């Protein structure tokens, strides 16, 4: 009960912190001239402070550490969120060239996955492939999330929906870290949304990088907890699909696919006359639908196979020294229907079970039950 109360307070604390800190952050960003100046590929027309995601990532990291303690996966999660947020904040303030920025992201991803994989209990031969795949996953999704953060509210809505889904998955799996991480992310995004939807401030790279790696790690941690991959991918599927489709189309068209552009599906909808609010509502609803479709597999997971209760007793009975002259274990002992009933202690009268010696020892079995 105490742990549940701490988790609730941690989630609520993130929302309160963002609500209080956001107006102060906007003022400081303006003084630092951290402004997003409109360009030909922008969806806004007025210079707007960028970096408003800073309170979200700070509140998220603090909430997880408060609820789970500064140890284990909570420390890894919080460290990853803050590390990626630092890279993004440097980009918001000073601007980082693409190559160094990507190198920093890959290095941070590698460090996070190396620590996470070493604690995951994976077989030794699986650690390196897991680290490589995880590094690509974290770096790739962080950039996909950043690419998709191009209109007011879209990424805040996506973080709200994704955080809520991961919070529920963590609760179902009994994982406090994932529960609080998802819940705090959703709460922080909800508190930030009014500022972003009114175009008073943008997430900035500090927000998109921090939130992107948070969502990617929550998905990975869910899979490690046994959640089917299609369920964990549900909250992220829309951003992944838009990014992948746009990327392959640009490559096939012979475009310079690393060059900035405004040809994502959501950007085309905006150019077709859709307002920001409609795009956010539609993409948020689609994210929840995809999450629900993925969650269908949770109800279709097969139950664990029943323990073959008669097998070990039958084997023990067959190993009895008094049976060695009769050929040892037979199909009858394993309960083959075609060979008659199994000759196991389960089928023996209680007095015979108590009198039967332990296999190969001649010592009477204690109790008389298996």
Secondary structure as UniProt FT lines:
FT   HELIX           2..31
FT   TURN            32..33
FT   STRAND          35..36
FT   TURN            40..41
FT   STRAND          48..50
FT   TURN            52..53
FT   HELIX           54..68
FT   HELIX           72..94
FT   HELIX           98..118
FT   TURN            119..121
FT   HELIX           124..148
FT   TURN            152..153
FT   HELIX           154..173
FT   HELIX           176..197
FT   TURN            198..199
FT   HELIX           204..224
FT   TURN            225..226
FT   HELIX           229..233
FT   HELIX           234..236
FT   HELIX           237..252
FT   TURN            253..254
FT   TURN            257..258
FT   HELIX           265..271
FT   TURN            272..273
FT   HELIX           276..295
FT   HELIX           296..300
FT   HELIX           309..318
FT   HELIX           321..326
FT   TURN            331..335
FT   HELIX           337..339
FT   HELIX           345..347
FT   HELIX           350..355
FT   TURN            359..361
FT   TURN            367..368
//
